[in-house]
Amino acid sequence: MQKNYGITHLIILWILLAPITGYSVETDIAKALPASACFEDWPMDGKVILFDKETLFDHINGESELYFPYGFEVLAFARYVSRNDPQAAFDADIYKMGSLLDAFGMYANYRRKNDADVSVGAEGTASSSQLLFYQDRYFVRLQASGTTNPGPDIFLACARAISQKLPQKTGRPKELEAFTVPGIERKSIRYIAQSLLGYEFFRKGIVADAIVNNDQVLVFLVLENSLDAARKAFDQYGEYLKTSEKNVKIAPMQHHISLKASDPLYGDVVVEQAGQYVFGAVRVKDTSGVQQLIEKLYKRIAGE
């Protein structure tokens, strides 16, 4: 009887500990910030402070609402100050987002086209006053907070120290692969987590600037979970256009359906739906050139 009791006790103990063991695999976001120093002679000033959905407003007043559609969970913050120059300091923020794509979305929101590329995480950029990168579901932002800028070498050293403590998954979101076609400006690619182009029926998706015969257009890809959902969004857009534009041309094609019209907000548009995606371009001037770009986009989506 005593033997059976011991086995039962061990089974119960194993069940109780199993979730704890699984949780320990997840990165402790506070520990991702180097505790003693982010770089030699740049110790942490105080300790790491955590912010959740209820308190994020206290740290980034005016910006907190921007993070919530991207699945924000928690932020770890610390400040580092130079031992040699007390006026030189920078803030380190690590945001845990909902997914890899969400982390990219926040990174792309702050990235600027003229900032230099840096080799850290999945992708990073830096200027004289800040460094940004994303890795796995984490978005990292380092920015000067003293009167003297730390400089790019300090930023990069600290970013790499943080990167080493995050999950070592440095791939980019697979959804971005469709935009690796000539003509699309890489640093303009952004993920919008809600109301793409400002339309509720385009729930979420990716946008980017593209050059077509010296004209700039906006290319977009609506991300849906099924063919039916994508077709519904496509049809809703068509119906919306018909309320202000009588000349809406919809034509079935071999593997998808195409729409050409004038959008009251974006001018001429070319939009197509295939599978679980709606994609196209707005602010179109050269329809034939844009059509070729969209076909390349479609081939990337279809995996051809």
Backbone hydrogen bonds, N-H to C=O, Kabsch-Sander energy under -0.5 kcal/mol:
donor,donor_aa,acceptor,acceptor_aa,energy
5,Y,1,M,-2.0
6,G,2,Q,-1.8
7,I,3,K,-1.9
8,T,4,N,-2.7
9,H,5,Y,-2.4
10,L,6,G,-2.0
11,I,7,I,-2.2
12,I,8,T,-2.4
13,L,9,H,-2.3
14,W,10,L,-2.4
15,I,11,I,-2.2
16,L,12,I,-2.2
17,L,13,L,-2.0
18,A,14,W,-1.7
21,T,17,L,-2.4
22,G,18,A,-2.2
23,Y,19,P,-2.3
24,S,20,I,-1.8
25,V,21,T,-0.6
25,V,22,G,-0.9
26,E,23,Y,-1.4
29,I,27,T,-1.0
31,K,28,D,-0.9
32,A,28,D,-0.7
32,A,29,I,-0.8
33,L,30,A,-1.2
38,C,42,W,-1.8
39,F,42,W,-0.7
42,W,39,F,-2.3
44,M,36,S,-1.3
45,D,79,R,-3.7
46,G,44,M,-1.0
49,I,77,F,-2.7
51,F,75,L,-2.4
55,T,52,D,-0.6
56,L,52,D,-1.8
58,D,55,T,-1.6
59,H,55,T,-0.6
59,H,56,L,-1.6
60,I,56,L,-2.3
63,E,60,I,-2.3
64,S,60,I,-1.3
66,L,63,E,-1.4
67,Y,63,E,-0.6
67,Y,64,S,-1.4
68,F,64,S,-0.7
70,Y,67,Y,-1.3
71,G,68,F,-1.7
72,F,67,Y,-1.1
73,E,96,K,-2.7
74,V,96,K,-0.9
75,L,51,F,-2.7
76,A,94,I,-2.4
77,F,49,I,-2.6
78,A,92,A,-1.8
80,Y,90,F,-2.6
81,V,43,P,-2.1
82,S,85,D,-0.6
82,S,88,A,-2.4
83,R,41,D,-2.6
88,A,85,D,-2.5
89,A,87,Q,-0.6
89,A,148,T,-0.7
90,F,80,Y,-2.2
91,D,143,Q,-3.0
92,A,78,A,-3.1
93,D,91,D,-0.5
93,D,141,R,-2.4
94,I,76,A,-2.3
95,Y,93,D,-0.5
95,Y,139,F,-3.2
96,K,74,V,-3.0
96,K,94,I,-0.5
97,M,95,Y,-0.7
97,M,137,R,-3.1
98,G,70,Y,-2.2
103,A,99,S,-2.3
104,F,100,L,-2.3
105,G,101,L,-2.2
106,M,102,D,-2.0
107,Y,103,A,-2.2
108,A,104,F,-3.3
109,N,105,G,-1.2
110,Y,106,M,-1.1
110,Y,107,Y,-0.7
111,R,107,Y,-1.9
115,D,112,R,-1.5
116,A,126,A,-2.0
118,V,124,G,-2.2
120,V,118,V,-1.4
122,A,134,Y,-2.9
123,E,134,Y,-0.9
124,G,118,V,-0.6
125,T,132,L,-2.0
126,A,116,A,-2.3
127,S,130,Q,-2.9
131,L,142,L,-2.6
132,L,125,T,-2.8
133,F,140,V,-2.0
134,Y,123,E,-1.5
135,Q,138,Y,-2.5
136,D,169,K,-1.0
138,Y,135,Q,-2.3
139,F,95,Y,-2.3
140,V,133,F,-3.2
141,R,93,D,-2.6
142,L,131,L,-3.0
143,Q,91,D,-2.0
144,A,129,S,-2.9
145,S,89,A,-2.3
146,G,89,A,-1.5
147,T,87,Q,-1.0
148,T,87,Q,-1.8
151,G,128,S,-0.5
155,F,151,G,-1.9
156,L,152,P,-2.6
157,A,153,D,-2.2
158,C,154,I,-2.4
159,A,155,F,-2.7
160,R,156,L,-2.3
161,A,157,A,-1.7
162,I,158,C,-2.3
163,S,159,A,-2.6
164,Q,160,R,-1.7
165,K,161,A,-0.5
165,K,162,I,-1.4
166,L,162,I,-0.6
166,L,163,S,-1.1
169,K,167,P,-2.1
170,T,168,Q,-0.6
176,L,173,P,-1.8
177,E,174,K,-1.5
178,A,175,E,-0.6
179,F,176,L,-1.8
180,T,177,E,-1.7
181,V,179,F,-1.3
184,I,181,V,-1.6
185,E,209,D,-2.5
186,R,184,I,-0.7
188,S,185,E,-1.8
189,I,186,R,-1.3
190,R,207,V,-2.7
192,I,190,R,-0.5
192,I,205,G,-3.3
193,A,191,Y,-0.6
195,S,203,R,-0.9
196,L,202,F,-2.6
198,G,195,S,-2.3
199,Y,196,L,-2.0
202,F,199,Y,-1.1
203,R,201,F,-1.0
205,G,192,I,-2.4
206,I,221,L,-2.4
207,V,190,R,-2.3
208,A,219,V,-2.1
210,A,217,V,-2.3
211,I,183,G,-2.5
212,V,210,A,-0.6
212,V,215,D,-3.3
215,D,212,V,-1.6
217,V,210,A,-2.7
218,L,282,V,-1.9
219,V,208,A,-3.0
219,V,217,V,-0.6
220,F,280,G,-2.5
221,L,206,I,-2.5
222,V,278,V,-4.1
223,L,204,K,-2.2
224,E,222,V,-0.6
224,E,276,Q,-1.4
230,A,226,S,-2.0
231,R,227,L,-2.7
232,K,228,D,-2.2
233,A,229,A,-2.0
234,F,230,A,-2.4
235,D,231,R,-2.7
236,Q,232,K,-2.5
237,Y,233,A,-2.0
238,G,234,F,-2.2
239,E,235,D,-2.6
240,Y,236,Q,-2.2
241,L,237,Y,-2.4
242,K,238,G,-1.8
243,T,239,E,-0.8
243,T,240,Y,-1.0
244,S,241,L,-1.4
245,E,241,L,-2.3
248,V,246,K,-1.6
249,K,247,N,-0.7
249,K,260,K,-2.9
250,I,248,V,-0.6
251,A,258,S,-2.7
253,M,256,H,-3.2
257,I,273,Q,-1.9
258,S,251,A,-2.8
259,L,271,V,-3.1
260,K,249,K,-2.4
261,A,269,V,-1.5
263,D,261,A,-0.5
263,D,267,G,-3.7
267,G,263,D,-2.1
269,V,261,A,-2.8
270,V,281,A,-2.2
271,V,259,L,-2.8
272,E,279,F,-3.5
273,Q,257,I,-2.2
274,A,277,Y,-2.1
277,Y,274,A,-2.0
278,V,222,V,-1.3
279,F,272,E,-2.8
280,G,220,F,-2.0
281,A,270,V,-2.4
282,V,218,L,-2.4
283,R,266,Y,-1.5
283,R,268,D,-0.6
284,V,268,D,-2.5
287,T,285,K,-0.9
290,V,286,D,-2.4
291,Q,287,T,-2.4
292,Q,288,S,-1.6
293,L,289,G,-1.7
294,I,290,V,-2.7
295,E,291,Q,-2.0
296,K,292,Q,-1.8
297,L,293,L,-2.1
298,Y,294,I,-2.7
299,K,295,E,-2.1
300,R,296,K,-1.8
301,I,297,L,-2.2
302,A,298,Y,-2.8
303,G,299,K,-0.6
304,E,299,K,-2.7
